C-alpha cells in the first residue's frame, strides 16, 4: 500500500512506524464548590509557571541548534503570559467557579476559534502555537509526563496527526528516521525545525493514522512525498540503500564547512551569514563565513514590551561588527510588517500586509524609530566594517529619502563628536519595480542584495505564507532568473557588489545557476553553509555559465527544476 503527501524536508528512510499522540482529551465541563475558587486559581498560576519553565528549557536547548528557531519558544512564552488570556481564565474561575482545566480549555478554545476563522493565513497559522500552549498547560494540570520523543530507544519513523514545534525541538533527532503528518504546512514552525534537523518529512497525508499501525514497517521517500507500507524485501533493500546514500551525503557535506567557498576552477564566492541576534551560538559561524550577509535587526525589536533604545541597539551591533572585524556586516534596517509584528506597539491591521506599510515604508512613517536605529548603527561603525541596507525599496525616491535621513543623522553625530568610520549604504532588491531599474539604482547606492523570497512573491503575485496559493509561488519561475540576471548584470557593470540572501541562495540546486548568472556573493543561515560550499566546489565558472544559458532558454519552472536536478 502506498500513501502520499507533500514532501517538505528531503531524504529517504526505512524503518518502523512510531505513532505519536500527545493530544489531550477535551476536559468535561465542570465547576467547583463555593470556597474552592482560590485553590483552583493558585493551581493555575503554578501550572503557568511550570509551563514557562519548560518552554525556557526547550528554548535554551534549541538555541544551541538554531537561535532563530529558538525565538518560536519565546513566542510560546508570550502566549502563556498573554494579558487577555490571563484576565479571562482567573475571571472564569473566580466569578463563575469553572474548574481550572475547563477554564484553560474553553478560554483557549475561544481564541482558537477566532484565529482559525480569520482570512489572513499569517494569523490563522498561529492557531497551532496557541493549541500547543493549551496542550502544555493541560498536561501539566493533570500532572502527566510528556511523551518524550527525546527518550526514544531505537530509530523510528514518527507518524502523528500533527507535531507541535515543542515536540520537534525536544526530540532525539538521531533516533528519528522520518516524520509523517496528517496536518501541517510547508511554512509551519514544525517544518522549519524539521528542515534544520535534516529529517525527511512528509505532511498532508490524508487518513495517515487510519492507515498505519504502531511498529509497522514503512519506506519513506520525502523527495517524492510517498510512503510504502509493508514494503517487500527488495523495496526494503532499495530504501536502505537510499537512506544510506542520504546519510552519507549529509556527512560528506559537513566536511566542506571549514573549506573556502571556491569553484572548481578557483574563483572565490563570498559566503555571508544570515543572523537574527549576536548570541555566541549564532556568531560561532563567523569562523567559516566571509561576512554577515544580512543582520535581520527586526528580531531585536520583537518579543519585548518596549522598543530597544539607541544604546541597546548600539551595543548589539557593536558585538557583530567587532566579531567580524574588517569583514563586512550588512545590517538591514528594521523590516517589520508583512509576516512580522511588534509586541511593543500595535500596528494597524491591513488587508494586504505584504503590500502595506512595512519595512522602509514603516520607517518613513516613524522617523523617530528609524533615526534611533541609524544613530546606533553609525556609532557602531567605528568597531568594524558596516554596510547599511534598506529593505522594501521600490523607487529611486525611496533611496534618496533614506539617504537624506542617514546623511542628516551622520551630521548630527559628527557635531556631537561621536567616533564613526566610513560605511556603505545599499538596498534590498525584492520589489520588481526596483529590479527593473537596477542600472539606475546602482548609481545611487554602494551595494545591493537580492531578497529572493519577497521578490518571488511579488513577481508571481502569490503570498508565500498562504498554502492555498503555494503552487503559484514558483522560485524557479523563468521570470525570476531573467530578472535576477538583469539585476546582477547592472550592478556588476557598475562595479558595485551584489549578493542574494533569500532561500534561493541557500539552495544547492540553484547555486551553480546563480554563479553562472554572474553572482559572486551569497548569504544563508549557518545550517546551509556546508551544502552551499559543496555546491560551489562542484562546478567551474564555465560550466555554471553553460547552465545559466540553458536555464534562460527554458519556459517553465517545472522544466528548470527538472534540468537542475540532472
C-alpha positions as CSV (number, residue, x, y, z in Angstrom):
1,X,0.0,0.0,0.0
2,X,1.3,3.5,-0.9
3,X,0.1,6.7,0.8
4,X,1.1,10.1,-0.3
5,X,1.5,13.7,0.9
6,X,3.7,16.7,0.3
7,X,7.4,16.3,1.0
8,X,8.6,19.4,2.9
9,X,12.1,18.2,4.0
10,X,14.1,16.0,1.6
11,X,15.5,12.5,2.1
12,X,14.7,8.8,2.4
13,X,14.3,6.3,5.2
14,X,13.1,2.8,6.0
15,X,12.0,1.7,9.5
16,X,9.2,1.0,12.0
17,X,6.3,3.4,12.5
18,X,6.0,5.0,15.9
19,X,2.5,6.5,16.4
20,X,2.8,9.6,18.5
21,X,-0.3,11.1,20.0
22,X,0.3,13.8,22.6
23,X,-3.2,15.3,22.0
24,X,-5.2,15.7,25.2
25,X,-8.9,14.7,25.6
26,X,-11.3,17.6,25.9
27,X,-12.0,18.0,29.7
28,X,-15.5,17.7,30.9
29,X,-17.4,20.9,31.6
30,X,-17.1,21.1,35.4
31,X,-17.4,23.6,38.3
32,X,-16.0,23.7,41.8
33,X,-17.9,24.3,45.1
34,X,-18.0,27.8,46.6
35,X,-14.9,28.5,48.6
36,X,-12.7,26.3,46.3
37,X,-12.2,29.0,43.7
38,X,-8.9,30.4,45.0
39,X,-7.3,26.9,45.2
40,X,-8.1,26.4,41.5
41,X,-6.6,29.8,40.7
42,X,-3.5,29.0,42.7
43,X,-3.2,25.7,40.9
44,X,-3.5,27.5,37.5
45,X,-0.7,30.0,38.5
46,X,1.5,27.1,39.5
47,X,0.9,25.3,36.2
48,X,1.5,28.6,34.3
49,X,5.0,28.9,36.0
50,X,5.8,25.3,35.2
51,X,4.9,25.9,31.6
52,X,7.1,28.9,31.4
53,X,10.0,27.0,32.9
54,X,9.5,24.1,30.5
55,X,9.3,26.4,27.5
56,X,12.5,28.2,28.6
57,X,14.3,24.8,28.9
58,X,13.2,23.9,25.3
59,X,14.3,27.3,24.1
60,X,17.7,27.0,25.6
61,X,18.1,23.6,24.0
62,X,17.0,24.9,20.6
63,X,19.3,27.9,21.0
64,X,22.3,25.6,20.5
65,X,20.9,24.3,17.2
66,X,19.4,27.4,15.7
67,X,19.0,30.7,17.6
68,X,16.5,32.0,15.1
69,X,14.2,29.0,15.6
70,X,14.6,29.3,19.4
71,X,12.5,32.5,19.1
72,X,9.5,30.3,18.4
73,X,9.5,29.3,22.1
74,X,9.8,32.9,23.2
75,X,6.6,33.4,21.3
76,X,5.0,30.5,23.1
77,X,6.1,32.0,26.4
78,X,4.3,35.2,25.4
79,X,1.1,33.2,24.8
80,X,1.3,31.7,28.3
81,X,1.7,35.3,29.6
82,X,-1.0,36.8,27.3
83,X,-2.8,39.6,29.1
84,X,-6.3,38.8,27.8
85,X,-6.0,35.1,28.5
86,X,-4.6,35.7,31.9
87,X,-7.5,38.0,32.7
88,X,-10.1,35.7,31.3
89,X,-9.1,32.4,32.9
90,X,-8.9,33.8,36.5
91,X,-12.3,35.6,35.9
92,X,-13.9,32.4,34.8
93,X,-12.5,30.5,37.9
94,X,-13.3,33.2,40.5
95,X,-16.6,34.6,39.1
96,X,-18.2,31.6,37.5
97,X,-16.5,28.8,39.6
98,X,-15.2,27.0,36.5
99,X,-12.7,24.2,37.2
100,X,-9.2,25.2,36.2
101,X,-8.8,22.6,33.4
102,X,-12.2,23.6,31.9
103,X,-11.3,27.3,32.1
104,X,-8.0,26.7,30.3
105,X,-9.6,24.6,27.6
106,X,-12.6,26.9,27.0
107,X,-10.7,30.2,27.0
108,X,-8.1,28.9,24.6
109,X,-10.9,27.4,22.5
110,X,-12.5,30.8,22.1
111,X,-9.2,32.3,21.0
112,X,-8.5,29.4,18.6
113,X,-12.0,29.9,17.1
114,X,-11.2,33.5,16.2
115,X,-7.7,32.7,14.8
116,X,-8.9,29.8,12.6
117,X,-11.7,31.9,11.1
118,X,-9.5,34.8,10.1
119,X,-8.8,35.0,6.3
120,X,-5.3,36.1,7.0
121,X,-3.1,33.0,6.8
122,X,-0.4,34.6,8.9
123,X,-2.8,34.9,11.8
124,X,-4.7,31.7,11.3
125,X,-1.4,29.7,11.2
126,X,-0.7,30.9,14.8
127,X,-3.6,28.8,15.9
128,X,-1.1,25.8,16.1
129,X,1.0,27.7,18.6
130,X,-1.9,28.5,20.8
131,X,-3.0,24.9,20.6
132,X,0.5,23.8,21.6
133,X,0.5,26.0,24.6
134,X,-3.0,24.8,25.7
135,X,-1.8,21.2,25.4
136,X,1.2,22.0,27.6
137,X,-1.0,23.7,30.3
138,X,-3.5,20.8,30.4
139,X,-0.7,18.2,30.5
140,X,0.9,20.0,33.5
141,X,-2.5,20.5,35.1
142,X,-3.1,16.7,35.1
143,X,0.5,16.0,36.2
144,X,1.2,13.9,33.2
145,X,4.7,13.4,32.0
146,X,5.4,14.4,28.4
147,X,5.5,11.5,26.0
148,X,9.2,12.0,25.5
149,X,10.4,11.9,21.9
150,X,13.8,12.7,23.4
151,X,13.8,9.3,25.1
152,X,13.2,7.1,22.1
153,X,15.2,3.8,22.4
154,X,15.6,3.0,18.7
155,X,15.4,4.7,15.4
156,X,11.8,5.1,14.2
157,X,9.5,6.8,11.7
158,X,7.2,9.1,13.6
159,X,3.6,9.2,12.5
160,X,1.2,11.8,14.0
161,X,-1.8,13.8,13.3
162,X,0.3,16.9,14.0
163,X,3.5,17.7,15.7
164,X,3.9,20.8,17.7
165,X,7.1,22.9,17.5
166,X,8.0,21.9,21.0
167,X,7.7,18.2,20.1
168,X,10.1,18.5,17.2
169,X,12.6,20.7,19.1
170,X,12.8,18.3,22.1
171,X,13.1,15.0,20.1
172,X,16.3,13.0,19.9
173,X,16.9,13.7,16.2
174,X,19.4,10.9,16.0
175,X,16.6,8.4,16.5
176,X,14.1,9.9,14.2
177,X,14.4,8.5,10.7
178,X,11.5,10.5,9.2
179,X,8.3,12.4,10.1
180,X,4.9,11.7,8.7
181,X,2.0,14.0,9.5
182,X,-1.7,14.3,8.6
183,X,-1.7,18.1,9.1
184,X,0.8,20.9,8.8
185,X,2.2,23.1,6.0
186,X,5.4,24.0,4.3
187,X,5.8,27.2,6.2
188,X,4.8,26.0,9.7
189,X,7.2,26.2,12.6
190,X,7.3,22.4,12.8
191,X,8.5,22.2,9.2
192,X,11.2,24.9,9.7
193,X,12.7,23.0,12.6
194,X,12.5,19.6,10.9
195,X,14.4,21.0,7.9
196,X,17.1,22.5,10.2
197,X,17.5,19.0,11.7
198,X,17.8,17.4,8.3
199,X,14.9,14.9,8.9
200,X,12.9,13.7,5.9
201,X,9.4,15.0,6.4
202,X,6.1,14.5,4.6
203,X,2.9,16.4,5.6
204,X,-0.7,16.4,4.5
205,X,-1.1,12.6,4.4
206,X,-4.8,12.2,4.5
207,X,-6.0,9.4,6.7
208,X,-2.5,8.7,7.9
209,X,-3.3,7.4,11.4
210,X,-6.1,5.2,10.0
211,X,-3.7,3.6,7.5
212,X,-0.7,2.8,9.7
213,X,-0.1,0.6,12.7
214,X,2.4,1.0,15.5
215,X,5.6,-0.9,14.7
216,X,4.6,-1.4,11.0
217,X,7.4,-1.3,8.5
218,X,7.5,1.7,6.1
219,X,9.7,3.1,3.4
220,X,9.7,6.9,3.1
221,X,10.7,9.0,0.1
222,X,10.2,12.6,1.1
223,X,11.6,13.8,-2.2
224,X,8.5,12.4,-3.9
225,X,6.1,12.6,-0.9
226,X,5.4,8.8,-0.9
227,X,5.3,6.2,1.9
228,X,5.2,2.5,1.1
229,X,3.6,0.4,3.9
230,X,4.7,-3.2,4.4
231,X,7.3,-3.0,1.6
232,X,8.6,-6.2,0.1
233,X,12.2,-7.3,0.8
234,X,13.5,-5.9,-2.5
235,X,11.9,-2.5,-1.7
236,X,13.4,-2.5,1.8
237,X,16.8,-3.2,0.3
238,X,16.3,-0.4,-2.2
239,X,15.3,2.1,0.5
240,X,18.1,1.0,2.9
241,X,20.5,2.0,0.1
242,X,18.7,5.3,-0.5
243,X,18.8,6.1,3.2
244,X,22.5,5.2,3.4
245,X,23.2,7.4,0.5
246,X,21.2,10.2,2.0
247,X,23.0,9.9,5.4
248,X,26.4,9.5,3.8
249,X,25.8,12.6,1.7
250,X,24.9,14.6,4.8
251,X,28.2,13.5,6.4
252,X,30.2,14.3,3.3
253,X,28.6,17.7,3.1
254,X,29.8,18.6,6.6
255,X,33.4,18.2,5.6
256,X,33.0,21.3,3.4
257,X,32.2,23.6,6.3
258,X,35.8,24.6,7.0
259,X,36.8,25.0,3.4
260,X,37.0,28.2,1.3
261,X,34.0,29.0,-0.9
262,X,35.6,28.4,-4.3
263,X,34.5,27.0,-7.6
264,X,36.3,24.0,-9.1
265,X,38.3,26.4,-11.2
266,X,39.4,28.5,-8.2
267,X,37.0,31.5,-8.4
268,X,36.2,32.8,-4.9
269,X,32.5,33.0,-3.9
270,X,31.9,35.0,-0.8
271,X,29.8,33.3,1.8
272,X,27.6,35.5,4.0
273,X,25.8,34.5,7.2
274,X,22.2,35.4,7.9
275,X,21.8,36.3,11.6
276,X,19.0,37.3,13.9
277,X,21.0,38.0,17.0
278,X,24.5,38.2,18.4
279,X,24.4,35.1,20.6
280,X,27.7,33.2,20.7
281,X,26.0,30.2,19.2
282,X,24.9,32.2,16.2
283,X,28.2,34.1,15.8
284,X,30.3,31.0,16.0
285,X,29.6,30.6,12.3
286,X,31.9,33.7,11.8
287,X,34.8,31.2,11.7
288,X,33.7,29.8,8.3
289,X,31.9,32.7,6.7
290,X,33.2,35.9,4.9
291,X,30.7,38.4,6.2
292,X,27.3,38.9,7.8
293,X,25.2,38.8,4.6
294,X,22.2,40.2,6.4
295,X,21.6,41.0,10.1
296,X,17.9,40.9,10.5
297,X,17.6,43.6,13.1
298,X,13.8,43.3,13.5
299,X,14.4,40.4,15.8
300,X,15.9,42.9,18.3
301,X,12.6,44.7,18.3
302,X,10.3,41.7,18.6
303,X,9.1,39.8,21.6
304,X,9.6,42.6,24.1
305,X,7.4,45.2,25.8
306,X,9.3,48.3,24.8
307,X,11.3,49.4,21.7
308,X,15.0,49.0,22.1
309,X,16.9,52.1,22.9
310,X,19.7,53.6,20.9
311,X,22.2,52.4,23.5
312,X,20.8,48.9,23.5
313,X,21.0,48.7,19.7
314,X,24.5,50.2,19.6
315,X,25.8,47.6,22.0
316,X,24.3,44.7,20.0
317,X,25.5,46.0,16.6
318,X,29.0,46.6,18.1
319,X,29.3,42.9,19.1
320,X,28.6,41.8,15.5
321,X,31.0,44.3,14.0
322,X,33.8,43.5,16.4
323,X,33.4,39.8,15.8
324,X,33.8,40.2,12.0
325,X,36.5,42.9,12.2
326,X,37.3,44.1,8.7
327,X,34.8,41.7,7.1
328,X,31.5,43.4,6.1
329,X,28.5,43.3,8.4
330,X,25.4,44.1,6.3
331,X,22.9,45.5,8.8
332,X,19.4,45.6,7.4
333,X,17.3,48.3,8.9
334,X,14.0,47.5,10.6
335,X,12.0,45.2,8.4
336,X,8.7,45.0,10.3
337,X,5.3,44.3,8.9
338,X,4.1,41.6,6.5
339,X,4.7,38.4,8.5
340,X,6.5,40.2,11.4
341,X,4.8,42.2,14.1
342,X,5.9,44.0,17.3
343,X,4.5,43.3,20.7
344,X,5.8,46.7,22.0
345,X,3.4,48.6,19.7
346,X,0.1,47.8,17.9
347,X,0.4,48.1,14.1
348,X,-2.8,48.9,12.1
349,X,-4.5,45.9,10.7
350,X,-4.1,45.7,6.9
351,X,-6.0,43.6,4.4
352,X,-2.7,43.0,2.4
353,X,0.1,43.4,4.9
354,X,2.8,42.3,2.5
355,X,1.8,45.2,0.2
356,X,1.3,47.6,3.1
357,X,3.1,49.9,5.4
358,X,6.1,47.6,6.1
359,X,9.9,47.8,6.3
360,X,11.3,51.1,4.9
361,X,7.8,52.5,4.4
362,X,7.1,51.9,8.1
363,X,10.4,53.6,9.0
364,X,9.4,56.7,6.9
365,X,6.1,56.8,8.8
366,X,8.0,56.6,12.1
367,X,11.2,58.6,11.6
368,X,11.9,58.6,15.3
369,X,12.3,54.8,15.3
370,X,14.3,54.9,12.1
371,X,16.6,57.7,13.2
372,X,17.3,56.0,16.5
373,X,18.4,52.8,14.7
374,X,20.6,54.8,12.2
375,X,22.3,56.6,15.1
376,X,23.0,53.3,16.8
377,X,24.3,51.7,13.6
378,X,26.6,54.6,12.7
379,X,28.0,54.7,16.2
380,X,28.8,51.0,16.0
381,X,30.5,51.5,12.6
382,X,33.6,52.6,14.4
383,X,34.2,49.0,15.6
384,X,34.1,47.2,12.2
385,X,33.0,47.3,8.6
386,X,29.4,48.5,8.5
387,X,27.2,48.1,5.3
388,X,23.8,49.6,6.0
389,X,21.0,48.0,3.9
390,X,17.5,49.3,3.3
391,X,14.6,46.8,2.8
392,X,11.4,47.2,0.7
393,X,12.8,49.8,-1.7
394,X,10.5,50.4,-4.6
395,X,11.9,53.5,-6.3
396,X,14.8,56.0,-6.5
397,X,12.7,58.4,-4.4
398,X,12.8,55.8,-1.6
399,X,16.6,55.5,-1.8
400,X,17.2,59.3,-1.9
401,X,14.8,59.9,1.0
402,X,16.5,57.3,3.2
403,X,20.0,58.6,2.2
404,X,19.0,62.1,3.2
405,X,17.9,60.8,6.7
406,X,21.2,58.9,7.0
407,X,23.3,61.9,5.9
408,X,21.5,64.2,8.4
409,X,21.9,61.7,11.2
410,X,25.6,61.3,10.4
411,X,26.0,65.1,10.5
412,X,24.4,65.2,14.0
413,X,26.8,62.5,15.2
414,X,29.8,64.4,13.8
415,X,28.6,67.5,15.5
416,X,28.4,65.5,18.8
417,X,32.0,64.4,18.1
418,X,30.9,60.7,18.1
419,X,33.7,58.5,16.6
420,X,32.5,57.0,13.3
421,X,34.1,55.1,10.4
422,X,33.2,55.1,6.7
423,X,30.3,52.8,5.9
424,X,28.4,51.7,2.8
425,X,24.7,52.2,2.0
426,X,22.8,49.6,0.0
427,X,19.4,48.2,-0.8
428,X,17.4,45.0,-0.8
429,X,16.1,44.2,-4.2
430,X,12.9,42.4,-3.5
431,X,10.3,44.5,-5.4
432,X,10.2,44.1,-9.2
433,X,9.9,47.9,-9.8
434,X,13.4,48.5,-8.4
435,X,14.9,45.4,-10.1
436,X,13.7,46.6,-13.5
437,X,15.6,49.9,-13.0
438,X,18.6,48.2,-11.4
439,X,21.1,50.1,-13.5
440,X,19.7,53.4,-12.2
441,X,19.6,52.1,-8.6
442,X,23.3,51.0,-8.9
443,X,24.2,54.7,-9.5
444,X,22.6,55.6,-6.1
445,X,24.0,53.0,-3.8
446,X,27.2,51.2,-2.8
447,X,25.8,47.6,-3.0
448,X,22.6,45.5,-3.2
449,X,21.3,42.2,-2.0
450,X,18.6,40.3,-3.8
451,X,15.8,39.2,-1.4
452,X,14.6,36.2,-3.4
453,X,11.7,35.2,-1.1
454,X,9.8,38.5,-1.4
455,X,11.0,39.1,-5.0
456,X,9.3,35.8,-5.9
457,X,6.1,36.5,-4.1
458,X,5.7,40.0,-5.7
459,X,6.8,38.7,-9.1
460,X,4.4,35.8,-9.1
461,X,1.7,37.6,-7.1
462,X,1.5,34.7,-4.7
463,X,1.6,35.2,-0.9
464,X,4.5,33.0,0.2
465,X,2.7,32.3,3.6
466,X,-0.5,31.2,2.0
467,X,-0.6,27.4,1.4
468,X,-3.7,27.8,-0.8
469,X,-1.6,29.5,-3.5
470,X,1.6,27.6,-2.9
471,X,1.7,26.2,-6.5
472,X,1.8,29.8,-7.8
473,X,4.8,30.7,-5.6
474,X,7.5,29.5,-8.0
475,X,11.0,30.4,-7.0
476,X,12.3,28.7,-10.2
477,X,9.9,30.6,-12.5
478,X,11.8,31.7,-15.7
479,X,10.9,35.3,-15.0
480,X,12.8,35.1,-11.7
481,X,16.1,34.1,-13.3
482,X,15.7,36.6,-16.1
483,X,15.1,39.4,-13.6
484,X,17.9,38.2,-11.4
485,X,20.2,38.1,-14.4
486,X,19.4,41.7,-15.4
487,X,19.9,42.9,-11.8
488,X,23.3,41.2,-11.4
489,X,24.5,42.5,-14.7
490,X,23.5,46.1,-13.8
491,X,25.4,46.0,-10.5
492,X,28.4,44.1,-11.9
493,X,28.6,46.7,-14.8
494,X,28.6,49.5,-12.3
495,X,31.4,47.8,-10.3
496,X,29.1,47.5,-7.2
497,X,28.9,44.3,-5.1
498,X,25.6,42.4,-5.3
499,X,24.6,39.3,-3.3
500,X,21.5,37.2,-2.7
501,X,20.2,36.5,0.8
502,X,16.9,34.6,0.3
503,X,16.2,30.9,0.3
504,X,17.3,30.6,-3.3
505,X,20.9,31.5,-2.3
506,X,20.9,28.5,0.1
507,X,19.6,26.0,-2.4
508,X,22.4,23.7,-3.7
509,X,20.5,23.1,-6.9
510,X,20.3,26.9,-7.7
511,X,23.8,27.9,-6.6
512,X,25.7,26.9,-9.8
513,X,23.0,28.7,-11.8
514,X,23.4,31.8,-9.7
515,X,27.2,31.7,-10.3
516,X,26.6,31.4,-14.0
517,X,24.3,34.4,-13.9
518,X,27.3,36.4,-12.5
519,X,26.8,36.3,-8.8
520,X,29.9,36.1,-6.6
521,X,28.3,36.6,-3.2
522,X,25.6,34.5,-1.5
523,X,24.2,34.6,2.0
524,X,22.4,32.0,4.1
525,X,21.8,30.6,7.6
526,X,24.5,28.7,9.3
527,X,22.9,25.3,8.7
528,X,23.2,25.8,4.9
529,X,26.8,26.9,4.7
530,X,28.4,23.5,4.2
531,X,26.0,22.4,1.5
532,X,26.4,25.7,-0.3
533,X,30.2,25.4,-0.3
534,X,29.9,21.9,-1.7
535,X,27.6,23.1,-4.5
536,X,30.1,25.9,-5.3
537,X,33.0,23.5,-5.4
538,X,31.1,21.2,-7.8
539,X,31.3,23.5,-10.8
540,X,33.6,25.6,-12.8
541,X,32.5,29.1,-13.8
542,X,32.5,27.9,-17.4
543,X,30.1,25.1,-16.6
544,X,28.0,27.4,-14.4
545,X,27.6,29.8,-17.3
546,X,26.5,27.0,-19.6
547,X,23.9,26.0,-17.0
548,X,22.7,29.6,-16.9
549,X,22.4,29.9,-20.7
550,X,20.4,26.7,-20.8
551,X,18.1,27.7,-18.0
552,X,17.4,31.1,-19.5
553,X,16.2,29.2,-22.6
554,X,13.6,27.2,-20.7
555,X,9.9,28.1,-20.5
556,X,8.5,26.8,-17.2
557,X,9.5,26.4,-13.5
558,X,9.0,22.6,-13.9
559,X,11.4,22.5,-16.9
560,X,14.0,24.4,-14.9
561,X,13.7,22.2,-11.8
562,X,14.0,19.1,-13.9
563,X,17.1,20.4,-15.7
564,X,18.8,21.5,-12.5
565,X,18.1,18.1,-10.8
566,X,20.0,16.2,-13.5
